[in-house]
Amino acid sequence: MKSSVREYLYVDTPRVRTLLAQLSSGLPEERRSERTQRWNASLVGMDGPKHEEGASEQEVRSLADLHVAMLEEVAEYSQMILDVSEVSARSKNWHRGRIHKALRPGSLIRVTGPAVIVYPASFAASASAFDEFSEDKSFSVDLTKIVRSMYGDHLTLRVYPCGEEEWECQYSGVIADPGGYLAGEKEVLFSRLGADPQEWTTVATISRIPRKDTASSESQFERIAETLQNSFTEGQMNRRILEKMIQEASREMERMGLSEAPSWPAISVIPLAVYREIQPSSITSELKLDD
């Protein structure tokens, strides 16, 4: 029997636990069964001296990883998770809106493909290194302001099922790390993973499916300005119209890429877990050649 070993990059522990509890009528530490005993066996046998705090943190992370595997198993049995890897690799399914019609907000998906995690805050900090070689400090200062205003301090996950060349066909999500899974590791992610996409499997829920909008930005902002003017009637503010203006302006900022939200045909997701199957390396015949 071939065993499966995973390297987990990220787990949204609170959301995974919540979904698993609903699908399996309780979390594994509260429910005993042959299946949960089999899963729990992977946490047993960690002998040897350990730092108490580090061992506790590793145990929490191991349990979170375990919950992901259990969630996938239970969700597949209940037909509550959809693997979209194959259909998402066809760009026409994105541009023709086929993917968008098939998916529902809140539904669980799993997708395997090239993915990258962007940590703009770390990049902005690295940009300050340019100050050491230049008398003009404005470059890093301006760059940091732009990056932080557009991305904040969160990480962003982008999955490119059609390849990075089809950049617009992507699943995009913000990693807020509510469970602290990445505590202490955010700053080293870039040095570990680099800038190029790598093959990862992402389990996520569909957050939002943006609509297709063909109107020009100029006409959109003219409409927004008109809406803003209409919000003032007889010296008083009409909150309903003002809120409509805020919605329209936010939507246009998303479409222009000024806020962290995908525009058509990209789809917004909430990442629950990011992992990859560990494949063994091997000595090939080429390595044994004498040339």
Disulfide bonds with the S-S distance in Angstrom:
none
